[in-house]
Amino acid sequence: MIEAYRKLWPSRSGTGSIGSIEELEQKIQIELNDELTHPRVRKSRQEKLDMALQRIAESDLSTAEQTELAQLYKKIAAQE
């Protein structure tokens, strides 16, 4: 799943350092919370989830990779 995430975000900094599922979940959590964006222009958690799911669906990942990654995003989004 880590490799699928790297394929989805090839130019995103920090993806190469992800070594475990826990680190991947932490990166997704940061992404969904839009923590790297200025507070005044942050998008809602639901907007970020929708954008990520759309990117996954439109990617060149295999169907299995798309399903696994989408499920992980949804699981993490439901935690908060």
C-alpha positions as CSV (number, residue, x, y, z in Angstrom):
1,M,0.0,0.0,0.0
2,I,2.9,2.3,0.7
3,E,4.1,1.8,-2.9
4,A,0.6,2.6,-4.2
5,Y,0.7,5.9,-2.2
6,R,4.1,6.8,-3.7
7,K,2.8,6.1,-7.2
8,L,-0.3,8.3,-6.4
9,W,1.9,11.2,-5.2
10,P,5.2,10.8,-7.1
11,S,6.5,14.4,-6.5
12,R,5.3,14.9,-2.9
13,S,8.1,15.4,-0.5
14,G,8.4,12.9,2.3
15,T,6.8,9.9,0.5
16,G,10.2,8.3,0.1
17,S,10.7,8.2,3.9
18,I,7.5,6.3,4.6
19,G,8.6,2.9,6.0
20,S,5.5,1.6,7.7
21,I,1.7,1.5,7.6
22,E,1.7,3.7,10.7
23,E,3.8,6.4,9.0
24,L,1.5,6.2,5.9
25,E,-1.6,6.6,8.1
26,Q,0.1,9.6,9.7
27,K,0.8,11.2,6.3
28,I,-2.8,10.6,5.2
29,Q,-4.1,12.1,8.5
30,I,-1.9,15.3,7.9
31,E,-3.3,15.5,4.3
32,L,-6.9,15.1,5.4
33,N,-6.5,17.8,8.1
34,D,-4.9,20.0,5.5
35,E,-2.1,20.8,8.0
36,L,0.4,22.0,5.5
37,T,-1.9,24.7,4.2
38,H,-2.3,28.2,5.7
39,P,-5.3,28.1,8.1
40,R,-7.3,30.7,6.1
41,V,-7.3,28.6,2.9
42,R,-7.7,25.2,4.4
43,K,-10.3,22.9,2.9
44,S,-12.6,20.8,5.0
45,R,-11.8,17.2,5.9
46,Q,-14.6,16.0,3.6
47,E,-13.4,18.1,0.7
48,K,-9.9,16.7,1.1
49,L,-11.2,13.2,1.3
50,D,-13.3,13.7,-1.8
51,M,-10.3,15.1,-3.7
52,A,-8.1,12.2,-2.6
53,L,-10.7,9.6,-3.6
54,Q,-11.2,11.3,-7.0
55,R,-7.4,11.3,-7.6
56,I,-7.2,7.6,-6.6
57,A,-10.1,6.7,-9.0
58,E,-8.5,8.6,-11.9
59,S,-5.0,7.2,-11.2
60,D,-3.1,4.4,-13.1
61,L,-3.1,2.3,-10.0
62,S,-4.4,-1.3,-10.3
63,T,-8.0,-1.8,-9.2
64,A,-6.8,-3.6,-6.1
65,E,-4.4,-0.8,-5.2
66,Q,-7.2,1.8,-5.8
67,T,-9.6,-0.1,-3.5
68,E,-7.1,-0.6,-0.7
69,L,-5.9,3.0,-0.7
70,A,-9.5,4.3,-0.9
71,Q,-10.5,2.1,2.0
72,L,-7.5,3.3,4.0
73,Y,-8.4,7.0,3.4
74,K,-12.0,6.4,4.4
75,K,-11.0,4.5,7.5
76,I,-8.7,7.4,8.6
77,A,-11.3,10.0,7.7
78,A,-13.8,8.2,9.9
79,Q,-11.5,8.3,12.9
80,E,-12.2,12.0,13.6
